[in-house]
Amino acid sequence: MGTRQRRDQEAKWRRQAILAAAKDVFWKHGYAAATIPMVAAAAELAPGTLYLYFPGKDALYAELLAEGYELMHRRLADSVATGATPRRQAESLIDAFVEFARENPEYFDIMFFVLQREGRERQGALEAAQIERLKALERRCQQVAGQVLRNSGLSPARRDQAALDALWSMLAGVIFYFRNDPTFDAVAAQARRLLLSAIFPVK
């Protein structure tokens, strides 16, 4: 490996170390309380070094959101990639959403609840270009679920977004409010049954 390749690899590792540290700091302390020096300390770097990779806290947060959406999209897309029936795809999609939240609680909170929990809108913390990028990534995740709804024949195309918003919000809410509760598995299973009943009503 040449000198330039080694430098590039080291820069890539350092950037990932910064993001890993930031994910932990934002999750534990929230957006408002998190600071660049806190992230730098967690990454075992000087704050000045961190600024070589990210211009500020909002850029770090936006990158974590983007990473989370990319991970979620892969998980959701993989769950419906087989030639299964629409019902089986819906079952797999719901399971994949819940499993993503279980396995990636930091990403899940950062994506869905950190800013909201502090009573702040995303627009108050992030720049317009960052918001547009993140909206596009979120839509990409939702499009996987949207295709499952269309395959199911749940509703006319003009109502797909309303159905999708309801599905998305219900799953996120169940996970957020019950994930640390001993009844979580039972509540998640009931939510799954209700959603499937709504998508595939008994005729």
C-alpha positions in Angstrom: 0.0 0.0 0.0 1.4 3.4 -1.0 1.7 6.5 1.2 -1.4 8.2 -0.3 -3.5 5.0 0.0 -2.4 4.6 3.6 -3.4 8.2 4.4 -6.7 7.8 2.7 -7.4 4.6 4.6 -6.4 6.2 7.9 -8.7 9.2 7.1 -11.6 6.8 6.4 -11.0 4.9 9.7 -10.8 8.2 11.6 -14.0 9.5 10.1 -15.8 6.3 11.0 -14.4 6.5 14.6 -15.8 10.1 14.8 -19.2 9.0 13.6 -19.2 6.0 16.1 -18.4 8.4 18.9 -20.9 10.9 17.8 -23.6 8.3 17.6 -23.0 7.4 21.3 -22.9 11.0 22.4 -26.1 12.1 20.7 -27.9 9.0 21.9 -26.9 9.5 25.5 -27.0 13.3 25.8 -29.4 14.4 23.0 -28.8 17.0 20.3 -28.9 20.1 22.4 -26.5 18.9 25.1 -24.0 17.2 22.8 -20.9 19.2 21.9 -18.0 18.8 19.5 -15.5 18.6 22.5 -17.6 15.7 23.9 -17.5 13.9 20.6 -13.8 14.5 20.2 -13.1 13.2 23.7 -15.1 10.1 23.0 -13.2 9.6 19.7 -9.9 10.3 21.5 -9.1 13.2 19.2 -8.5 16.9 19.6 -11.5 19.0 18.7 -9.5 20.7 16.0 -8.8 17.4 14.4 -12.5 16.6 14.4 -13.2 19.8 12.5 -11.0 18.6 9.7 -13.7 16.0 9.0 -16.9 17.7 10.0 -17.6 21.5 10.1 -19.9 21.3 13.1 -22.4 19.4 15.2 -25.2 19.6 12.7 -23.1 18.1 9.9 -22.2 15.2 12.3 -25.9 14.7 13.2 -27.0 14.8 9.5 -24.4 12.2 8.6 -25.6 9.9 11.3 -29.1 10.3 10.1 -28.0 9.4 6.6 -26.1 6.3 7.8 -29.2 5.2 9.7 -31.5 5.6 6.7 -29.0 3.7 4.5 -28.9 0.8 7.0 -32.6 0.8 7.4 -33.2 0.8 3.6 -30.9 -2.2 3.1 -32.7 -4.1 5.9 -36.2 -3.3 4.5 -35.2 -3.9 0.9 -33.6 -7.2 1.7 -36.8 -8.3 3.7 -39.0 -8.0 0.6 -36.4 -9.0 -2.1 -37.8 -12.6 -2.4 -40.6 -13.6 -4.7 -42.9 -14.0 -1.8 -46.6 -13.2 -1.7 -47.7 -9.6 -0.8 -48.8 -10.8 2.7 -45.5 -12.5 3.3 -43.6 -9.4 2.1 -45.7 -7.3 4.5 -44.9 -9.7 7.4 -41.2 -9.6 6.6 -41.2 -5.8 6.3 -42.8 -5.3 9.7 -40.4 -7.8 11.3 -37.4 -6.0 9.6 -38.5 -2.6 10.9 -38.8 -4.0 14.5 -35.5 -5.9 14.2 -33.7 -2.8 12.9 -34.8 -0.8 16.0 -33.8 -3.7 18.3 -30.4 -4.1 16.9 -29.7 -0.4 16.3 -31.3 1.6 19.1 -28.9 4.5 18.8 -29.6 4.9 15.1 -33.4 4.5 15.7 -33.5 7.2 18.3 -31.3 9.5 16.3 -33.5 9.0 13.2 -36.9 9.3 14.9 -36.9 10.9 18.3 -33.8 12.8 19.5 -34.7 16.2 18.0 -38.4 15.6 18.5 -38.0 14.7 22.1 -36.3 18.0 22.7 -39.2 19.9 21.1 -37.2 20.9 18.1 -38.0 20.6 14.4 -35.3 19.3 12.1 -35.3 22.6 10.3 -34.1 24.3 13.4 -30.9 22.3 13.6 -30.0 21.3 10.0 -29.4 23.3 6.9 -31.8 23.2 3.9 -29.5 21.0 1.8 -29.1 18.5 4.7 -32.8 18.4 5.2 -33.5 17.7 1.5 -30.9 14.9 1.4 -32.4 13.3 4.5 -35.9 13.6 3.3 -34.9 11.8 0.1 -33.3 9.0 2.1 -36.4 8.7 4.3 -38.6 8.6 1.2 -36.4 5.8 -0.2 -37.0 3.7 2.9 -40.8 4.4 2.8 -40.9 3.5 -0.9 -40.1 -0.1 0.0 -43.1 -0.2 2.3 -45.2 1.7 -0.3 -44.5 -0.9 -2.9 -45.7 -3.6 -0.5 -48.9 -1.6 0.1 -49.5 -1.3 -3.7 -48.9 -5.0 -4.2 -51.5 -5.7 -1.5 -54.1 -3.6 -3.2 -54.8 -1.8 0.1 -55.9 1.5 -1.4 -55.9 3.7 -4.5 -52.7 5.3 -5.3 -53.9 8.7 -4.1 -54.3 7.3 -0.6 -51.0 5.3 -0.4 -49.1 8.0 1.4 -51.7 8.3 4.2 -51.7 4.5 4.7 -47.9 4.5 4.6 -47.7 7.4 7.2 -50.0 5.5 9.5 -48.0 2.3 9.2 -44.7 4.1 9.7 -45.9 6.1 12.7 -47.6 3.1 14.4 -44.5 1.0 14.2 -42.2 3.7 15.4 -44.5 4.6 18.3 -44.9 1.1 19.5 -41.1 0.6 19.5 -40.4 3.9 21.2 -42.9 3.5 24.0 -42.6 -0.2 24.7 -39.2 -1.4 23.8 -37.9 -1.3 27.4 -41.1 -2.7 28.8 -41.4 -6.4 29.7 -44.6 -6.5 27.5 -42.8 -5.3 24.4 -42.8 -8.6 22.5 -46.6 -9.0 23.2 -47.3 -5.4 22.2 -45.2 -5.7 19.0 -46.9 -8.9 18.1 -50.3 -7.4 18.6 -49.3 -4.3 16.5 -48.1 -6.7 13.7 -51.5 -8.5 13.8 -53.4 -5.3 13.6 -51.4 -3.9 10.7 -51.7 -7.1 8.8 -55.4 -7.2 9.4 -55.7 -3.7 8.1 -53.6 -4.4 5.0 -55.2 -7.8 4.3 -58.7 -7.7 5.7 -60.7 -11.0 5.9 -63.3 -11.0 3.1 
